[in-house]
Amino acid sequence: MNVLLIGPPGAGKGTQGERLAQRLGLAHIAAGDLLREEVRAATAVGREAKAYIDRGDLVPDAVILDLVLPRVVAAAADSGYLLDGFPRSVPQAQEARSLANRAGASPDVVLYLDVPRDELVRRILARAAEQGRSDDNPATVRNRLAIFDEVTKPLIEYYRGRGLLRVIDADRDPDAVTGEILSALGVAQ
């Protein structure tokens, strides 16, 4: 099974991604985590991405595709994947779809984690305090949510039009969200 997990920053993609990947035996591929690893390691990709991340902007498509797609293709050839944080735009989704189709790695379902804006801000700032993440501060949070609305939110209709979208109410206890996702996937709990 190949699953895309999309949603705004703070929607719970990381939490649900880890839970679902473990439960379903899928490789969990988190684009944001991969980028942060590259930044920490000061690789060429990390140095290029750091300026974008620090501003709360999207890292260019080519950088993300080069980083994520090989992992997606390998996981699809194995037990499947749960990919969170990618794609982030319709053009990125279209390019990834073309490449994934050729490699037999297209998603089977897209889960959109829906959470009200006030709750997203609360979660992100709490996470920043807890984890010391410099990319989660009030200015970057506002910017990241504005970018999500402009760039990423159109993915909802893109995937709905392809018949892949399942909308999940993620403004609840994480266990309830996991249960709803498993039901949407037709997996016994």
Backbone torsions as a table, in degrees:
resi	resn	phi	psi	omega
1	MET	NA	135.2	178.3
2	ASN	-117.8	120.3	-171.9
3	VAL	-125.6	132.6	169.9
4	LEU	-101.4	137.5	178.2
5	LEU	-119.3	111.9	-179.5
6	ILE	-120.8	156.6	178.9
7	GLY	166.8	166.0	179.6
8	PRO	-68.3	164.3	173.8
9	PRO	-55.1	135.5	178.6
10	GLY	88.2	2.5	-177.2
11	ALA	-77.3	-14.3	179.9
12	GLY	104.6	19.0	-178.5
13	LYS	-59.9	-43.4	-179.4
14	GLY	-63.8	-47.8	179.5
15	THR	-60.6	-51.4	-178.1
16	GLN	-68.8	-36.2	178.6
17	GLY	-59.7	-46.3	179.1
18	GLU	-63.4	-46.8	-178.8
19	ARG	-60.8	-48.6	-175.3
20	LEU	-69.4	-41.2	179.3
21	ALA	-59.7	-44.3	179.4
22	GLN	-65.1	-47.6	-177.6
23	ARG	-63.2	-38.9	-174.8
24	LEU	-96.7	-4.0	-179.9
25	GLY	70.9	35.1	-178.7
26	LEU	-106.7	154.8	172.8
27	ALA	-73.9	128.9	177.4
28	HIS	-94.3	116.3	-179.7
29	ILE	-116.0	113.1	-178.9
30	ALA	-112.0	110.1	-176.4
31	ALA	-56.7	-43.1	-179.7
32	GLY	-62.6	-41.9	178.6
33	ASP	-64.2	-41.1	179.0
34	LEU	-61.8	-43.0	178.6
35	LEU	-64.0	-45.1	179.5
36	ARG	-61.9	-36.4	176.5
37	GLU	-62.6	-42.3	179.1
38	GLU	-64.3	-40.3	178.4
39	VAL	-64.1	-47.8	179.9
40	ARG	-59.1	-38.6	-179.1
41	ALA	-81.1	-4.4	179.7
42	ALA	54.6	38.6	175.6
43	THR	-73.4	171.8	177.2
44	ALA	-58.6	-43.3	177.6
45	VAL	-63.6	-42.1	-179.3
46	GLY	-63.2	-42.6	178.7
47	ARG	-65.2	-39.9	178.4
48	GLU	-66.1	-41.4	-176.0
49	ALA	-74.9	-29.0	-172.6
50	LYS	-55.8	-45.1	-178.4
51	ALA	-61.6	-39.5	178.4
52	TYR	-66.9	-46.5	-178.1
53	ILE	-61.8	-43.8	-178.7
54	ASP	-61.3	-30.3	178.0
55	ARG	-87.3	-12.0	-175.9
56	GLY	83.0	15.1	179.6
57	ASP	-88.7	163.2	176.0
58	LEU	-75.5	138.6	174.5
59	VAL	-73.4	141.1	-177.4
60	PRO	-52.7	145.9	-176.5
61	ASP	-53.4	-45.5	-176.1
62	ALA	-59.6	-39.3	180.0
63	VAL	-65.0	-46.7	-178.8
64	ILE	-65.4	-45.6	-179.8
65	LEU	-58.4	-44.9	179.2
66	ASP	-63.1	-32.1	-178.0
67	LEU	-80.5	-42.8	-170.4
68	VAL	-91.5	-43.0	-169.8
69	LEU	-58.8	-41.9	177.8
70	PRO	-58.9	-36.9	179.0
71	ARG	-68.7	-39.1	179.0
72	VAL	-63.6	-46.9	-178.7
73	VAL	-61.9	-44.3	179.6
74	ALA	-63.8	-43.0	-179.6
75	ALA	-67.2	-39.6	179.2
76	ALA	-62.8	-34.4	179.0
77	ALA	-73.7	-18.0	179.9
78	ASP	-97.5	-109.2	-175.5
79	SER	-101.9	-4.1	-177.5
80	GLY	110.4	175.0	-176.5
81	TYR	-138.0	158.9	167.4
82	LEU	-125.1	109.6	-174.1
83	LEU	-106.8	122.9	177.3
84	ASP	-120.9	141.6	178.8
85	GLY	85.8	11.5	178.9
86	PHE	-156.5	138.1	-3.7
87	PRO	-74.9	164.2	-177.8
88	ARG	-112.8	-4.6	179.8
89	SER	-149.6	161.3	178.6
90	VAL	-63.4	-46.0	177.3
91	PRO	-59.2	-38.7	176.9
92	GLN	-63.2	-42.1	179.1
93	ALA	-63.6	-40.8	-179.7
94	GLN	-66.1	-43.3	178.2
95	GLU	-65.9	-45.1	178.7
96	ALA	-62.6	-39.3	179.3
97	ARG	-60.7	-45.1	179.6
98	SER	-60.1	-47.8	-179.9
99	LEU	-67.5	-41.1	-179.0
100	ALA	-67.6	-39.2	178.2
101	ASN	-59.1	-43.7	179.7
102	ARG	-64.0	-29.7	-178.1
103	ALA	-96.9	2.1	-178.0
104	GLY	67.4	33.6	-173.7
105	ALA	-123.1	24.9	-178.1
106	SER	-69.5	151.8	178.2
107	PRO	-71.0	148.3	175.7
108	ASP	-91.0	-29.6	-177.8
109	VAL	-152.0	150.2	176.2
110	VAL	-122.5	123.4	179.0
111	LEU	-104.4	124.5	177.0
112	TYR	-105.6	117.8	178.5
113	LEU	-87.7	111.1	-174.9
114	ASP	-99.7	123.6	-178.3
115	VAL	-141.8	137.9	176.6
116	PRO	-61.3	149.8	-175.6
117	ARG	-55.7	-47.4	-178.1
118	ASP	-58.9	-39.9	179.4
119	GLU	-68.4	-37.0	177.7
120	LEU	-60.4	-47.7	-179.4
121	VAL	-61.0	-45.3	179.4
122	ARG	-58.6	-46.7	-178.4
123	ARG	-63.9	-44.9	-176.3
124	ILE	-64.7	-44.5	-179.3
125	LEU	-68.6	-34.1	175.4
126	ALA	-65.8	-42.0	178.4
127	ARG	-63.1	-41.3	180.0
128	ALA	-60.1	-44.4	179.6
129	ALA	-65.6	-39.9	-176.8
130	GLU	-71.6	-43.1	-172.8
131	GLN	-102.7	-5.5	-178.8
132	GLY	64.6	36.0	-178.2
133	ARG	-85.1	113.1	-177.8
134	SER	-69.0	-19.4	179.9
135	ASP	-82.2	0.1	177.6
136	ASP	-116.7	80.5	174.7
137	ASN	-127.4	165.8	-173.8
138	PRO	-52.1	-41.1	-178.4
139	ALA	-68.0	-45.6	-179.6
140	THR	-71.3	-31.2	177.4
141	VAL	-61.9	-48.3	178.5
142	ARG	-59.1	-44.1	-179.2
143	ASN	-65.4	-44.8	-178.9
144	ARG	-63.5	-39.4	178.7
145	LEU	-70.1	-36.6	176.2
146	ALA	-65.2	-41.2	177.7
147	ILE	-65.3	-41.7	177.5
148	PHE	-56.3	-48.8	-178.5
149	ASP	-59.6	-40.6	-175.9
150	GLU	-80.1	-44.0	-169.3
151	VAL	-101.5	-45.3	-171.2
152	THR	-90.3	-37.1	-176.8
153	LYS	-55.1	-33.8	175.9
154	PRO	-59.0	-17.5	175.9
155	LEU	-61.0	-29.6	-179.0
156	ILE	-57.1	-50.5	-179.9
157	GLU	-70.5	-34.6	177.6
158	TYR	-58.6	-49.7	-179.0
159	TYR	-75.2	-30.8	174.8
160	ARG	-61.6	-43.8	179.1
161	GLY	-62.7	-27.3	178.1
162	ARG	-89.5	-1.1	178.2
163	GLY	75.4	20.4	-176.2
164	LEU	-104.9	-13.8	-168.6
165	LEU	-81.7	136.0	169.2
166	ARG	-128.0	121.5	-180.0
167	VAL	-90.6	129.0	-176.8
168	ILE	-116.5	128.4	175.0
169	ASP	-75.5	102.6	-175.6
170	ALA	-100.2	16.0	177.5
171	ASP	-95.7	51.0	-178.0
172	ARG	-146.2	179.5	174.9
173	ASP	-54.9	138.2	-179.1
174	PRO	-54.0	-35.1	178.7
175	ASP	-64.6	-40.2	178.3
176	ALA	-66.0	-38.7	178.5
177	VAL	-64.4	-45.9	177.9
178	THR	-58.1	-44.4	179.3
179	GLY	-60.0	-43.3	179.1
180	GLU	-64.6	-39.4	178.5
181	ILE	-63.1	-47.7	179.8
182	LEU	-58.8	-40.3	176.7
183	SER	-62.8	-43.8	179.9
184	ALA	-62.7	-30.0	178.7
185	LEU	-86.1	-6.1	-178.6
186	GLY	73.8	29.1	-179.4
187	VAL	-102.0	130.5	178.1
188	ALA	-65.3	142.3	-177.5
189	GLN	-94.9	NA	NA
